[in-house]
Amino acid sequence: MLLLLLGIIVLHVTVLVLLFVSTIVSQWLVNGEHTADLWQNCTSGSVFHCLTSSTNEWLQSVQALMILSIIFSVL
């Protein structure tokens, strides 16, 4: 029983770490000189240029749910 409890605790800590990493990581999609993540889209041609990526409603809902999941996981 103690081994099962230890396994559940390790699994929860692992999921929490992966949640933080997936929210903070800066490159989800990489396509040549273009990178995109949850917060901004960047182009690295002759000039490095970044724009916020919160123009779509679905992306704003994903951003809100990721922040809420971190808050509720910490609580």
N, C-alpha and C positions, 0 to 999 in steps of 0.2 A: 504494500500500500504506500509506503514511503517512497519507493522507487517510482511509482505512478505519479505521485504528487511532485516529485523532483522533475520528472519528464514534462509535466504540464507547465511548471514554472519556467523551465528552460525554453519550451515552445513559445510561451507568452513573451518572454524577454526577446527572443529572436524575432518575433513578429513586430514588436515595438521598434526594434533597431531597424528592421527593413522598412517600416513605415516612415521613420525619420529620414532614412537615406533616400527613399523614393520621392519624398516631398522636396528635399533640399538639392538633390543632384541636378547639375546644370545642363546636361545634354541627354535628352531622351531620344531624339531623332537626329541623326547625322547624315547629311546628304551632300557630299562634296564640300563646298564652302558655306553651306547653310546648316545651322543647328537650331533645334527647337526644343523647348522644355515646357514645364507647366507655367512658367512666369514670363518668359520672353523668347522672341525669335531673333536670332543673330545671323548676320552675313559677314563673312570675313574675306572680302575681295581685296582691293587695293586699300579700302578704308573699312575698319571694323565698325559695324553699325547694328544696334539692337533696338527692337521695338517691343512694347508690351504685347503679350499674346492674349489679352483678356477681351477680345472683341466678340467672341461667340458666347452665346448663352450657356451652351453645354460645357464650355471650358471654365466659365465662371462658377458653374455649379460643381465641377470637379475640384476647383481650387477651394471652394468653401467646404466641401465635404472632406477634403484632405486635412484642412486646418481643424475642423470639428473632430475628426477621428483622432488626431494627435491630442487635442485637449481632453477628450473623453478617455483616451488610453492612459494619460498621465493621472487623471483623477482616479 
